[in-house]
């Protein structure tokens, strides 16, 4: 059995998300691939918690899933929010 694990970390240092880390772990073997997403440091104490939680659900459960299954995701470009929460976040910054 072939087992591979890759880890990608993105360090975000901006206003409300200061000192958080975005992590994707990709674990593959002969039969399947598992993607584990973690936003370390994102707690309900942060002002953006509700918005970030909703946005990550959109990106992971909808856009990334669609990208994997069809080759085309649904990313948002700058100023092109995909969810109502993203619109609120952009309007508050």
PyMOL commands that set and color helices and strands:
alter all, ss='L'
color gray80, all
select helices_A, chain A and resi 15-17+49-70+84-92
alter helices_A, ss='H'
color red, helices_A
select strands_A, chain A and resi 4-12+20-28+33-40
alter strands_A, ss='S'
color yellow, strands_A
deselect
rebuild
show_as cartoon
